[in-house]
């Protein structure tokens, strides 16, 4: 019930009223939706407690879906598919915007869920990117879609395939939105069995065919095809089917450039120049992991804790003197940076963005919010830490 409580406490009374009216779930004791917020919250929570098991289960499921798109990443997903962003702008918070889309544009809400599923896995273990010709129109006619589905059915030995295709946007580090076409593939898996209780309370084994999800995007401006799927071997094959059947081009198996991180710039004091508009107060290197050139079986870690009164470079020079590993003979293999922002509004403390970069291709940026990813990518490039390589 924690998700229901969070949903009710964070959703405006008018939106809650619209939810119950829209779903037709009856409330045992009338609620004064125009009353004080604590009374509305208390009355709504009591009403959920009084519901039947089926009604309560539906509210729980709806609350989880709505709340999942109420945070920063979820809001980015909602805006990426919204037909009229001004409608969302006029609502008071993330829960109100998420619930409005859930009630009034359920298909777009599902697309937003698929956007979040895809973007959270970008550049991770479930992701691959490939190059294709730019500025192509994705063919959505019945013949092309059937050819694409047929290839997927044969590849996965799946009788049933469902495909969603929709246009969307994705923010980029330079502040502009890029246009994408996204394809989400739901395929039926092989038969499986699970334990359940029957109507008499007896434990039985029931058969089912699980559904697996994969996602693909095509960016016309760059020609990049991205694929998110658990099965590594299938990702290139799906990109090949998409290029052949929906884009009408021959697939060349060319992967997108990897993100390459170079930490050598952090072996000496760095100015970390930033733009005032981004509200950054300070940037600190909190930790450096080093490995000697002549022995890849050893490493040293330098770390400045929160109360340190000097930079990591000053600490290393003072502690090691002529043997300072930052002066030469060592390579940085990992770094931890902290970007601290100025407080906003009435807040007394600004937020911080912790970054962990591991040579040659690792970074925790993909685990941050969309806004933090844009800021982090922008400055890692500017500071010479992030580069794209073939």
PyMOL commands that set and color helices and strands:
alter all, ss='L'
color gray80, all
select helices_A, chain A and resi 2-10+13-23+37-49+53-68+72-81+85-89+94-104+106-119+142-156+232-247+264-267+276-278+312-323+325-327+364-367+370-382
alter helices_A, ss='H'
color red, helices_A
select strands_A, chain A and resi 127-131+161-171+177-197+203-219+224-228+258-261+280-292+300-303+330-341+352-358+362-363+386-389
alter strands_A, ss='S'
color yellow, strands_A
deselect
rebuild
show_as cartoon
